[in-house]
């Protein structure tokens, strides 16, 4: 999984796995879901991230036991 934040465009992208994006849907305003050719979700894009996320530059990873 890869997480990136572009401050210039204020976009947060979470890529679950590397794949060619065949389709993108904006399920809710500002949230774009990317799908591969099999319909599996491969990434999420958050537009205007600084308005929607507390600190888009910081990622905290927590493993659930």
C-alpha positions, -999 to 999 in steps of 0.1 A, spaced: 0 0 0 12 35 -8 0 68 6 9 101 -10 -2 137 -5 3 165 -30 1 198 -12 0 217 -45 -33 201 -56 -44 192 -20 -50 156 -30 -44 125 -9 -41 92 -27 -41 58 -11 -31 30 -35 -39 -5 -23 -21 -23 -51 -4 -13 -84 -28 -19 -113 -41 -2 -144 -71 19 -135 -99 10 -158 -127 31 -142 -130 59 -116 -162 68 -98 -168 98 -76 -190 80 -51 -194 111 -28 -182 146 -37 -144 148 -33 -139 110 -29 -128 91 -61 -126 54 -61 -104 37 -88 -111 2 -101 -91 -22 -122 -105 -41 -152 -120 -68 -130 -140 -42 -109 -117 -45 -79 -109 -12 -61 -72 -3 -63 -71 32 -50 -89 61 -33 -83 98 -40 -94 125 -16 -98 159 -32 -94 190 -10 -78 167 15 -68 195 40 -105 203 45 -116 167 50 -87 151 69 -71 163 102 -35 162 89 -31 148 54 7 150 57 7 125 86 -1 88 84 -4 65 114 -2 28 109 -19 6 135 -18 -31 134 -49 -49 149 -40 -81 167 
